[in-house]
Amino acid sequence: MSTLPFKQNSIIFAPMEGVTEGPYREVIQRIFGDWDYYYTDFYRIPSVGNVNAKTLIKHFGETYLQKKAHTEQTAYQFLTSEIAQTEQAISLISEMNYHHIDLNLGCPSKKVNSNKGGAYLLSDLKALEKIIKQIREGFKNTFTVKIRIGYSDDSLYLDLLKLFEDCGVDGITIHARTRDQLYKGVADWSYIEKAVKVSNLPIIANGDIWTIEDINRIFDQCNPYAVMCGRSALKTPWLASIYKEYQENLDFISDEFLLKVRAENLDLYFYELDKEYRKNGLVDSTILKRFKAFCRYLFDDYENFETIRGRFLRAQNIHEFRAHLDQFVANYS
Ligand SMILES: Cc1cc2nc3c(=O)[nH]c(=O)nc-3n(C[C@H](O)[C@H](O)[C@H](O)COP(=O)(O)O)c2cc1C
């Protein structure tokens, strides 16, 4: 029996730094709420000084900690290292009575890895085991890990899977690339298939699941417990909704239809984000910066996507961004 707080075949919105903070998760739940589950982006447990309960709460978003829809459907993700204050952080999260924590073991950042955190730990099983045991002992509720298939190669992959099982981890999300691959090439789903076969833990598949067809294909090919979408969720925040509506009837959806839905949904998406960010005290310039970052993949399916994206990226202020959006919606919806 799985102890995961989400059901089999769930479609999960991946943790993304600078994206999946409280206000963003709130908007997605409100307007494209067919995702089964969410993760916070990672909270970095400090190596020096005390862990501050207020910072932990702020990282989740204080307002959103009061909402059941958030707490029950969101894993609290963190990143740590052998010398960080893991015990203290875990004890504070336990005091918050939090139901699910997730350890980030995939972060490729040079800074994080030189501090022996993130994906680095996939290459140091001794340190990893110590950390995993420490967390498992200190936290009674669901504890999962999110990994890549190795640091520079896959030589420890099976040992890693065994270690997680032996140490009482409740589930593993696998981004099927090594750390050194960063985002190069295409994620190799055969590693997911292998993990599903050799591990008794529920496996959550991640990496290059971009479309409804991809979701169907990875479930068919690899039989994971659930799937997690990162860049595709950023590109198509309503992906779970169209998947749930059309997974059995792919013939009903044409490229033309999807582009029309995109234009209509983007109007709502930016409107609601703007409103929620303002409620949280964000100013125009910060909102504009985030909106530009969110444009990264949004227009990839249009023939002239670079021109469209370029217009948004050159907006000098939030009003200009909004004017481009109005024009875009008028052209494509
Ligand atoms: C902008 C961005 C920020 C990310 N931040 C995190 C993070 O905070 N924690 C984490 O575990 N993974 C993070 N990731 C990795 C994604 O969760 C995911 O594992 C990766 O993008 C591969 O999945 P995809 O092909 O669906 O994008 C981030 C990815 C992106 C694109």
The ligand as a Gaussian input file, in Angstrom:
#p B3LYP/6-31G(d) Opt

LIG

0 1
 C       12.553000      27.078000     -13.811000
 C       12.765000      25.734000     -13.159000
 C       12.937000      25.672000     -11.787000
 C       13.113000      24.419000     -11.163000
 N       13.190000      24.357000      -9.791000
 C       13.172000      23.145000      -9.186000
 C       13.061000      23.025000      -7.758000
 O       12.941000      24.017000      -7.019000
 N       13.076000      21.769000      -7.233000
 C       13.184000      20.634000      -8.009000
 O       13.187000      19.515000      -7.489000
 N       13.275000      20.728000      -9.343000
 C       13.245000      21.938000      -9.942000
 N       13.265000      22.002000     -11.303000
 C       13.273000      20.736000     -12.092000
 C       11.850000      20.288000     -12.462000
 O       11.072000      20.055000     -11.310000
 C       11.903000      19.006000     -13.309000
 O       12.469000      17.956000     -12.567000
 C       12.718000      19.178000     -14.593000
 O       12.401000      20.406000     -15.229000
 C       12.474000      18.023000     -15.584000
 O       11.122000      17.895000     -15.888000
 P       10.461000      18.526000     -17.235000
 O       11.140000      17.907000     -18.402000
 O        9.008000      18.175000     -17.108000
 O       10.729000      20.006000     -17.195000
 C       13.133000      23.241000     -11.947000
 C       12.985000      23.323000     -13.332000
 C       12.783000      24.542000     -13.947000
 C       12.585000      24.592000     -15.441000

